[in-house]
Amino acid sequence: MKTIVHYIDRLNAVLGTFASWSTLLLVLLVCLDVLLRYFFQWSRVWMMELEIYVFAIIFLLGSAYAFQKDRHVRVDVFYSNMSIKKQAFVNIVGGLIFLLPWTLVMIYILQRYFLKSLRIGESSSQPGGLPALYVLKGILLVGFFLLFLQGISSIYKSLHHLKKRS
């Protein structure tokens, strides 16, 4: 299991790094879009949709990495004052009761959403928009799957902390 957790962490680290570098691409796209729109009165729907796709990649592929690095939003009024052992216990309970079931529900819903979109060859409803809307829906599915995997990794590490401290 330790090897699997290592590979989960490594996968999310690589994809998180890719997502973080994608922010540069997004900044360049938005700057180009603004420059073309306001100085040359030239705008295209596909360019705006591409910005949405890149943002989705950043957010969804970066979420599991943020969770891995403990950079996610947490209401830690009590958590930050707890011992490592109590924090590990909270992480296990939270992961088993909230994170894993929620991500499994989303994976179930999103795989149907993605497959339907793929089957019909769904594309943008906007004239001049991007083809292959199913790619964006696939990114949604992958993002939740990565978060599920990172939840397993987090629970395993927390269990290890509890065993080590006992």
NUTOR-550493 format. One record per residue (C-alpha): residue in three letters; z, x, y; residue number from 1. Coordinates in nm, 4 decimals. Layout:
N
REC   code         pz         px         py   pos
REC    Ala          Z          X          Y   NUM
...
% end
This chain:
166
REC   code         pz         px         py   pos
REC    Met     0.0000     0.0000     0.0000     1
REC    Lys     0.0727     0.2916     0.2317     2
REC    Thr    -0.2909     0.4048     0.2014     3
REC    Ile    -0.4216     0.0556     0.2801     4
REC    Val    -0.1988     0.0345     0.5880     5
REC    His    -0.3258     0.3757     0.6976     6
REC    Tyr    -0.6873     0.2548     0.6719     7
REC    Ile    -0.6072    -0.0698     0.8558     8
REC    Asp    -0.4471     0.1297     1.1380     9
REC    Arg    -0.7358     0.3747     1.1452    10
REC    Leu    -0.9987     0.0987     1.1528    11
REC    Asn    -0.8232    -0.0787     1.4390    12
REC    Ala    -0.7756     0.2494     1.6257    13
REC    Val    -1.1482     0.3286     1.6018    14
REC    Leu    -1.2509    -0.0240     1.7047    15
REC    Gly    -0.9873    -0.0276     1.9805    16
REC    Thr    -1.1248     0.2988     2.1180    17
REC    Phe    -1.4761     0.1513     2.1023    18
REC    Ala    -1.3499    -0.1583     2.2871    19
REC    Ser    -1.1823     0.0515     2.5544    20
REC    Trp    -1.5022     0.2471     2.6167    21
REC    Ser    -1.6908    -0.0810     2.6300    22
REC    Thr    -1.5031    -0.1578     2.9517    23
REC    Leu    -1.7134     0.1107     3.1187    24
REC    Leu    -2.0258    -0.0687     2.9993    25
REC    Leu    -1.8912    -0.3975     3.1343    26
REC    Val    -1.8135    -0.2450     3.4743    27
REC    Leu    -2.1642    -0.0997     3.4931    28
REC    Leu    -2.3227    -0.4318     3.3916    29
REC    Val    -2.1255    -0.6279     3.6498    30
REC    Cys    -2.2008    -0.3744     3.9236    31
REC    Leu    -2.5709    -0.3845     3.8374    32
REC    Asp    -2.5650    -0.7641     3.8296    33
REC    Val    -2.3963    -0.7830     4.1714    34
REC    Leu    -2.6293    -0.5219     4.3190    35
REC    Leu    -2.9419    -0.6979     4.1924    36
REC    Arg    -2.8179    -1.0431     4.2906    37
REC    Tyr    -2.7010    -0.9704     4.6433    38
REC    Phe    -2.9406    -0.6984     4.7549    39
REC    Phe    -3.2573    -0.7997     4.5706    40
REC    Gln    -3.1954    -1.1739     4.5087    41
REC    Trp    -3.2697    -1.1144     4.1392    42
REC    Ser    -3.0509    -1.2691     3.8736    43
REC    Arg    -3.0959    -1.3502     3.5082    44
REC    Val    -2.8929    -1.5742     3.2807    45
REC    Trp    -2.9178    -1.3256     2.9927    46
REC    Met    -2.7466    -1.0599     3.2055    47
REC    Met    -2.4498    -1.2854     3.2808    48
REC    Glu    -2.4275    -1.3849     2.9148    49
REC    Leu    -2.4400    -1.0198     2.8128    50
REC    Glu    -2.1354    -0.9616     3.0335    51
REC    Ile    -1.9565    -1.2386     2.8429    52
REC    Tyr    -2.0536    -1.0825     2.5081    53
REC    Val    -1.9253    -0.7404     2.6139    54
REC    Phe    -1.6010    -0.8929     2.7434    55
REC    Ala    -1.5578    -1.0722     2.4098    56
REC    Ile    -1.6056    -0.7431     2.2260    57
REC    Ile    -1.3467    -0.5750     2.4466    58
REC    Phe    -1.0909    -0.8520     2.4121    59
REC    Leu    -1.1365    -0.9398     2.0448    60
REC    Leu    -1.1830    -0.5915     1.9012    61
REC    Gly    -0.9106    -0.4559     2.1274    62
REC    Ser    -0.6480    -0.7196     2.0426    63
REC    Ala    -0.5512    -0.5764     1.7042    64
REC    Tyr    -0.5372    -0.2282     1.8572    65
REC    Ala    -0.3119    -0.3529     2.1387    66
REC    Phe    -0.0882    -0.5138     1.8757    67
REC    Gln    -0.0835    -0.1905     1.6769    68
REC    Lys     0.0241     0.0095     1.9826    69
REC    Asp     0.2805    -0.2568     2.0806    70
REC    Arg     0.0942    -0.3228     2.4061    71
REC    His     0.0695    -0.6977     2.3547    72
REC    Val     0.2597    -0.9554     2.5557    73
REC    Arg     0.6069    -1.0088     2.4221    74
REC    Val     0.8942    -1.2097     2.5614    75
REC    Asp     1.1498    -0.9399     2.5041    76
REC    Val     1.4566    -1.0617     2.6903    77
REC    Phe     1.6550    -1.0072     2.3712    78
REC    Tyr     1.4171    -0.7949     2.1639    79
REC    Ser     1.4348    -0.4831     2.3826    80
REC    Asn     1.8154    -0.4725     2.3503    81
REC    Met     1.8118    -0.5048     1.9701    82
REC    Ser     1.8563    -0.2212     1.7250    83
REC    Ile     1.5492    -0.0876     1.5428    84
REC    Lys     1.6632    -0.2692     1.2282    85
REC    Lys     1.6939    -0.6043     1.4079    86
REC    Gln     1.3578    -0.5509     1.5774    87
REC    Ala     1.2027    -0.4841     1.2360    88
REC    Phe     1.3571    -0.8059     1.1037    89
REC    Val     1.2197    -1.0042     1.4011    90
REC    Asn     0.8765    -0.8469     1.3465    91
REC    Ile     0.8786    -0.9464     0.9783    92
REC    Val     0.9900    -1.3037     1.0434    93
REC    Gly     0.7526    -1.3461     1.3379    94
REC    Gly     0.4653    -1.1996     1.1401    95
REC    Leu     0.5238    -1.4129     0.8330    96
REC    Ile     0.5980    -1.7391     1.0144    97
REC    Phe     0.3677    -1.7183     1.3159    98
REC    Leu     0.1098    -1.4381     1.3146    99
REC    Leu    -0.0288    -1.4424     0.9600   100
REC    Pro    -0.0480    -1.8222     0.9194   101
REC    Trp    -0.2020    -1.8637     1.2658   102
REC    Thr    -0.4641    -1.5957     1.2065   103
REC    Leu    -0.5463    -1.7414     0.8630   104
REC    Val    -0.6009    -2.0852     1.0178   105
REC    Met    -0.8250    -1.9317     1.2840   106
REC    Ile    -1.0192    -1.7309     1.0242   107
REC    Tyr    -1.0752    -2.0476     0.8204   108
REC    Ile    -1.1947    -2.2445     1.1244   109
REC    Leu    -1.4032    -1.9608     1.2691   110
REC    Gln    -1.5827    -1.8741     0.9454   111
REC    Arg    -1.7115    -2.2307     0.9274   112
REC    Tyr    -1.7997    -2.2195     1.2997   113
REC    Phe    -1.9831    -1.8881     1.2545   114
REC    Leu    -2.1683    -1.9865     0.9347   115
REC    Lys    -2.2914    -2.3113     1.0879   116
REC    Ser    -2.4170    -2.1234     1.3934   117
REC    Leu    -2.5840    -1.8606     1.1751   118
REC    Arg    -2.7456    -2.1238     0.9515   119
REC    Ile    -2.9112    -2.3028     1.2432   120
REC    Gly    -2.9968    -1.9793     1.4271   121
REC    Glu    -2.8018    -2.0952     1.7306   122
REC    Ser    -2.8918    -1.9396     2.0630   123
REC    Ser    -2.7868    -1.9943     2.4220   124
REC    Ser    -2.8291    -2.3450     2.5572   125
REC    Gln    -2.9254    -2.1969     2.8937   126
REC    Pro    -3.2929    -2.1336     2.9731   127
REC    Gly    -3.3407    -1.7574     2.9705   128
REC    Gly    -3.0125    -1.7034     2.7853   129
REC    Leu    -2.9485    -1.4677     2.4987   130
REC    Pro    -3.0619    -1.5506     2.1467   131
REC    Ala    -2.8247    -1.5223     1.8506   132
REC    Leu    -2.5129    -1.6972     1.9790   133
REC    Tyr    -2.3816    -1.6586     1.6255   134
REC    Val    -2.3201    -1.2892     1.7039   135
REC    Leu    -2.0563    -1.3894     1.9577   136
REC    Lys    -1.9057    -1.6353     1.7110   137
REC    Gly    -1.9046    -1.3612     1.4489   138
REC    Ile    -1.7133    -1.1355     1.6874   139
REC    Leu    -1.4516    -1.4103     1.7184   140
REC    Leu    -1.4152    -1.4162     1.3404   141
REC    Val    -1.3948    -1.0374     1.3124   142
REC    Gly    -1.1371    -1.0193     1.5920   143
REC    Phe    -0.9004    -1.2593     1.4159   144
REC    Phe    -0.9549    -1.0871     1.0814   145
REC    Leu    -0.8616    -0.7520     1.2381   146
REC    Leu    -0.5510    -0.9103     1.3912   147
REC    Phe    -0.4586    -1.0500     1.0481   148
REC    Leu    -0.4954    -0.7046     0.8919   149
REC    Gln    -0.2883    -0.5471     1.1683   150
REC    Gly    -0.0216    -0.8118     1.1081   151
REC    Ile    -0.0023    -0.7020     0.7444   152
REC    Ser     0.0303    -0.3413     0.8588   153
REC    Ser     0.3050    -0.4321     1.1056   154
REC    Ile     0.5025    -0.6261     0.8455   155
REC    Tyr     0.4716    -0.3405     0.5954   156
REC    Lys     0.5972    -0.0876     0.8534   157
REC    Ser     0.8845    -0.3161     0.9497   158
REC    Leu     0.9829    -0.3568     0.5835   159
REC    His     0.9715     0.0201     0.5520   160
REC    His     1.2048     0.0511     0.8566   161
REC    Leu     1.4513    -0.1917     0.6974   162
REC    Lys     1.4490    -0.0055     0.3642   163
REC    Lys     1.4849     0.3307     0.5351   164
REC    Arg     1.7804     0.2177     0.7451   165
REC    Ser     1.9684     0.0441     0.4604   166
% end
